[in-house]
Amino acid sequence: MRILVFEDSYDIEAMLVSAGLDSTQLKIKQNWNSENAIKEIKSWNPDIVLLDHFMPPTNGLEVLKAINSSVSAGELIRPRLVVGISTAGFANRAMQEAGADHGVKKFKLPEFFPTLISELSQEI
């Protein structure tokens, strides 16, 4: 399973591993800014995209809108799950309203991650 993270402050893979998540079946790539986000998504073809809201140069909501626009234009295959991971609940709600599959505060991500894995497993 391929996970592409856009988060500028916290090492998400380290957070998940330190919480006991078995990452042997995961390939996690973290971008510490949102520069070239659509290009990164196209080239890496992730199953899951995790989007922080407050990050440079483009916030997560705008990246999500660009994902939606690129998918609508036939320029991008939508990742199976897009998840807002802001520390601010209002930002996650805004991303869900704009089409994110989930919104979870990033520090709750280790608890929520098994749900994401289960959701993807049911699609197969």
N, C-alpha and C positions, 0 to 999 in steps of 0.2 A: 504494500500500500504506500502510495506516494503522497506526502504532505508538504505543501508549500506554505511557509509562514511569512507574513509581513508584520514584523514587530521590531520596534527600534530600541527597546529598553531591556527586555528580559530574554534570556536564552530559553526558549520554549522546550526544546528537546531536553535540556538539563532539568527543567522543572518537571517534566513528565517522568523522566528516568528516576529522579530523586524521590518521586512519589511512589515508585515501585512498578511503573508501567514497563512491561516487557516490550522493548523496542526492536527486537530481532527481526520482526516481520515488517518493520516500518522503514521507509527512507524519508528522512526529514531534511528539508533544505530551508534555511532561514535567510530572509533578506532583511537587512537592518534599516532599510528605507523602501519607499514605494516607487522609486525611480524605475522606469521601464517595467512596471508591473505586468502589463498585458503581454509584453514580449516574453517575460519570465514564465508566465502561465502557459503561453503557447509552446515554448520550447521545452518546458519540464513536464507538461501534461499531468498535473497532479490529480489525485482522487479527491483530496480535501484541500481547500484554501482557508487559512486562518488569517483574518484581517484585524489588526489593531486599528482603532479609529484615529488616535492622536499620534500621527507620525509624519515625517517629512518625505518628500515635498508635497505629496498628495494624501489627504486623509483617507481612511478606510472606506468611508461612505462614497467618496468620489471614485475610488478604485472599483468598488462594487458596481457603481453606475457605468463605469467604463467596461467592466466585464459584461454586464447586461447588454450594453450597446453593441459590443463586439459579437456577442452570441446572436443577437437579433440580426446583425448584418451578415451572419454566416462566416465571420472571420475567426471565430474561436469556438471550440467545443467546451461547453460549460463543465467545470469540475463537478463531480457527483455531489459534493457538499461544499457550501460556502458558509463559514462561521465567523461572526463578529466576536472578537475577544477583547473588547475594551474594558477598562476598569470602571467605566461610567455606564450605568444601566441605560440612560437615555440614548447613548450612542449605539448600543447594541439593539435597542428597540428600533431606532432609525434604520439601521442596517437590515433588520428583519422586515420592516415595512417596505424597504427597497428591494427585497427579494432574497436576503440571506436565509439559509435554512434554519439557522440557530443563532442565538446570541448568548454568550456566557462570559461572565467576568473572568479575566485570564487566570486569576488565582484559584478559580474553581475548575479550571480546565482539566487537571488530573482526575478529579472526581467525575467529570462529564465525559471524558474521553472514551471509556468503555461503551457508552451509549452511541457515540459516533461509529465506533468499530462495529457494533452490533447492527446499526442501521445499514451500513455498507454491506455487511455480510448477508443481510436479508435480501439485498438487491440482486445478488449473484444467483 
